[in-house]
């Protein structure tokens, strides 16, 4: 009797030395990369990289094959020394007004206060922040145990807007505002451009409302530094359409089902709009050219035009005559 493809793949999912895979790896269940993403390890793509690098084991045995499935209720998964024993818990979603000095990390070795420590719900289980706010920044941040939700809200590709109230040193002039709105160059490339509205402006400081759809590391502080203004305070006031001015620093509440659905719908709409923009311009999602680069086709056509317009050299004329060319 021939063995099913699922079982055949399962036998190859052991370590590279040919060892057997976990004996109880199920033919059904959940994909390992999705399970790790749900546990807050990283995005699915990054989890695939961790699996391929041999940093993930199931029931004590390494697994390096992508597409491996696990049973979260019966198997133990370990990633980079951290053991995950999932609970049969419902998905949980929290909104926290993060104070200054609180860290967005799940590192158990961290002695300072973490955002997850402020969620005092005894039933919270293992949760993590959706994106990050740096230690000196304050304001709204989501926490959840739903990896798919976290990825869709935090990932720049989905374009869920985040709004910040920013106080900077000095008076922000028209030229600086124009640069912020059109986009500035950072080490990762050009920013998409921010929606900026001046709330107050004096010779000593300026207060602005800034909305971004990207998620580059410390982007707000870096784009203002590019235009010559140091950020004094930064507070996130809105995530998509979600806001709660009554929530004090250090306080949290559960998200309503309607709010979760609205954030998910917003991420889907933003991704569809991004894909449509890319298609209209001959680009894929994120504005990348389908020819493999933003200007590759134009560069080649210009080079070809220059070559065609250049008169043939003496050697070329001689070669053409030998070959019978005109």
C-alpha positions in Angstrom: 0.0 0.0 0.0 1.4 3.4 -1.0 1.8 6.0 1.7 -0.1 9.2 1.6 1.8 12.4 0.6 1.2 13.9 4.0 2.9 11.0 5.8 5.8 11.0 3.3 6.4 14.7 4.0 6.2 14.1 7.7 9.1 11.6 7.5 11.3 14.2 6.0 10.6 16.8 8.7 13.2 15.7 11.0 16.7 17.2 11.4 19.0 17.4 8.4 20.9 14.3 9.6 17.9 12.2 8.7 16.5 11.6 12.1 12.8 10.9 12.6 10.3 13.7 13.1 8.1 13.9 16.2 6.2 10.7 16.3 2.9 12.3 17.0 3.0 15.1 14.4 -0.5 15.1 13.1 -1.6 15.0 9.5 -4.1 17.7 10.3 -3.9 20.5 12.9 -2.3 23.9 12.5 0.7 24.9 10.5 3.8 25.4 12.7 4.5 28.9 11.4 0.9 30.0 12.2 1.1 28.5 15.6 4.3 30.4 16.4 2.8 33.6 15.0 -0.3 33.1 17.2 2.1 32.8 20.1 3.6 36.2 19.3 7.0 35.0 18.1 7.0 36.9 14.8 5.2 37.1 11.5 4.6 33.9 9.6 7.4 34.6 7.1 9.9 35.2 9.9 8.7 32.1 11.7 9.4 30.1 8.5 13.0 31.5 8.6 13.3 30.3 12.3 12.0 26.9 11.3 14.4 26.6 8.3 17.3 27.7 10.6 16.7 24.7 12.9 15.6 26.9 15.9 12.2 25.2 16.4 11.5 21.8 17.9 8.3 19.8 18.4 8.2 17.3 21.3 11.9 17.7 21.8 12.9 17.0 18.2 14.1 19.6 15.6 11.8 20.4 12.7 13.2 22.1 9.7 10.6 21.4 7.0 8.2 24.3 6.1 4.6 23.3 6.2 4.9 21.0 9.2 1.7 20.8 11.2 1.3 20.5 15.0 -1.5 19.7 17.4 -1.5 22.7 19.9 -3.5 20.7 22.4 -1.1 17.7 22.7 2.3 18.8 21.5 5.0 20.9 23.0 6.7 23.5 20.7 10.0 25.1 21.6 11.5 28.1 19.7 14.9 29.5 20.5 14.8 28.1 24.1 11.2 29.3 24.8 8.7 26.6 25.4 5.1 27.2 24.3 2.2 25.3 26.0 -0.9 26.8 24.4 -4.1 27.2 26.3 -7.6 26.5 25.1 -8.4 30.1 25.6 -10.5 32.5 23.6 -8.8 35.3 21.7 -8.2 38.3 23.9 -7.8 42.0 22.9 -6.8 44.9 25.2 -6.3 48.6 24.8 -3.7 50.1 27.0 -2.7 53.8 27.5 1.0 53.2 28.0 2.8 55.5 30.4 6.4 56.8 29.8 9.1 54.4 31.0 7.1 51.2 30.2 8.6 48.7 27.7 6.9 46.9 24.9 8.6 43.5 25.3 7.9 40.0 26.5 11.4 39.3 27.6 11.2 37.6 31.0 14.7 38.9 31.9 13.5 42.5 31.7 13.5 44.1 35.2 11.7 47.2 34.2 7.9 47.4 33.9 6.5 45.9 30.7 3.2 46.8 29.0 2.0 43.2 29.5 2.5 43.7 33.3 0.0 46.5 33.4 -2.8 44.2 32.1 -4.1 42.7 35.4 -6.7 40.4 33.9 -6.1 37.0 35.5 -7.4 35.3 32.3 -5.1 37.2 29.9 -2.7 34.2 29.4 0.3 34.9 27.2 -0.3 38.2 25.4 2.0 40.6 23.6 1.9 44.1 22.2 0.7 44.8 18.6 3.7 46.8 17.3 5.7 48.9 19.7 6.0 52.3 21.4 9.5 53.2 22.6 10.2 53.7 26.2 9.9 57.5 26.1 6.6 57.5 24.1 3.2 57.2 25.6 -0.3 56.5 24.4 -2.6 53.8 23.0 -1.2 50.4 22.2 -3.0 47.1 21.6 -2.2 43.8 23.3 -3.6 40.4 22.3 -2.9 36.7 22.0 -4.2 36.7 18.4 -1.1 36.5 16.1 -3.1 37.1 12.8 -4.8 40.1 14.2 -1.5 41.5 15.5 0.2 41.0 12.2 -2.6 42.7 10.2 -2.8 45.7 12.4 1.0 46.3 12.9 2.4 45.4 9.5 3.1 48.4 7.2 1.7 46.5 4.2 -1.8 46.6 5.7 -1.6 50.4 6.2 -3.6 50.7 9.4 -3.1 54.4 10.3 -1.7 55.5 13.6 -2.1 59.1 14.8 0.3 60.8 17.2 0.3 64.1 19.1 3.9 65.4 18.8 5.6 68.3 20.5 8.9 69.3 18.9 11.6 71.9 19.7 11.4 75.1 17.6 8.9 76.5 15.1 8.2 74.1 12.3 8.1 76.1 9.1 6.4 75.6 5.7 9.4 73.9 4.1 9.7 71.3 6.9 6.0 70.6 6.7 6.2 70.0 3.0 9.1 67.5 3.4 7.2 65.7 6.1 4.1 65.4 3.9 5.9 64.4 0.8 8.2 61.9 2.6 11.8 61.9 3.8 14.7 59.6 3.2 15.7 57.2 6.0 18.2 54.4 6.0 15.4 51.9 4.9 14.4 54.2 2.0 11.9 57.0 1.4 9.0 57.3 3.8 5.5 57.3 2.4 4.7 60.8 3.7 2.7 61.8 6.7 -0.6 63.6 7.2 0.5 66.6 9.4 -1.7 69.2 11.0 -0.3 72.0 13.1 -2.1 72.3 16.4 0.1 75.0 18.0 3.2 76.9 17.0 5.5 79.2 18.9 9.1 80.3 18.5 10.1 77.8 21.3 8.1 74.7 20.3 5.4 73.3 18.0 2.6 70.9 18.6 1.4 68.8 15.6 -0.9 65.9 14.9 0.9 63.3 12.7 -0.8 60.3 11.0 1.3 57.5 9.5 0.4 54.3 7.7 3.9 52.8 7.9 5.6 51.2 10.9 9.3 51.9 10.6 11.3 51.9 13.8 11.0 55.2 15.7 9.7 56.8 12.5 8.1 59.9 14.0 11.3 60.9 15.9 13.5 60.2 12.9 11.5 62.1 10.3 11.4 65.2 12.5 15.1 64.9 13.1 15.6 64.9 9.3 13.9 68.3 9.1 15.9 69.7 12.1 13.4 69.4 15.0 13.9 67.3 18.1 10.9 65.5 19.5 10.2 66.5 23.1 7.1 64.4 23.7 5.2 61.8 21.6 1.8 60.3 22.4 -0.2 58.0 20.2 -3.8 59.1 20.3 -5.5 56.9 17.7 -5.1 53.5 16.0 -7.3 53.4 12.9 -10.6 54.8 14.1 -10.0 53.6 17.7 -9.5 56.2 20.3 -10.3 56.6 24.0 -9.6 60.0 25.6 -11.1 58.8 28.9 -8.4 56.1 29.4 -5.8 57.4 31.8 -2.1 56.5 31.7 -1.6 53.0 32.9 -5.2 52.1 32.5 -6.5 49.4 30.1 -9.8 48.0 28.9 -10.9 45.1 26.7 -11.7 45.8 23.1 -15.3 45.4 22.0 -16.1 42.8 19.3 -17.2 45.7 17.0 -13.8 47.4 17.5 -11.9 44.3 16.6 -14.0 43.8 13.4 -13.5 47.4 12.4 -9.7 47.2 12.7 -9.7 44.0 10.7 -11.9 45.5 8.0 -9.6 48.6 7.9 -6.5 46.5 7.3 -8.3 44.6 4.5 -9.4 47.8 2.8 -5.9 49.4 3.1 -4.2 46.3 1.7 -6.7 46.2 -1.3 -6.1 49.9 -2.0 -2.4 49.4 -1.9 -2.6 46.4 -4.3 -4.9 48.5 -6.6 -2.4 51.4 -6.6 0.5 49.0 -7.4 -1.5 47.4 -10.3 -2.4 50.7 -11.9 1.3 51.7 -11.9 2.6 48.4 -13.1 3.8 47.6 -9.6 3.1 45.0 -7.0 1.9 45.6 -3.4 4.1 48.1 -1.7 4.9 50.0 -4.9 7.5 47.6 -6.2 7.9 47.3 -9.9 6.8 44.0 -11.4 9.9 44.1 -13.7 12.0 43.8 -10.5 12.8 47.5 -9.9 11.0 50.8 -9.8 12.8 52.3 -12.9 14.4 49.3 -14.6 12.3 49.4 -17.7 12.9 53.1 -18.3 16.7 52.7 -17.7 16.9 50.0 -20.3 14.9 51.9 -22.9 17.1 55.0 -22.5 20.3 52.9 -22.9 18.9 51.3 -26.0 17.9 54.7 -27.4 21.4 56.0 -26.9 23.0 53.0 -28.5 20.7 53.2 -31.5 21.3 57.0 -32.0 25.1 56.6 -31.8 26.9 56.4 -35.2 28.7 53.1 -35.8 32.4 53.0 -35.2 35.0 52.2 -37.9 35.4 48.7 -36.5 31.6 48.2 -36.5 31.4 49.4 -40.1 34.1 47.0 -41.1 32.5 44.1 -39.3 29.2 44.8 -40.9 30.8 44.9 -44.4 32.5 41.5 -43.8 29.2 40.0 -42.7 27.2 41.4 -45.6 25.4 43.8 -43.4 24.1 47.2 -44.7 
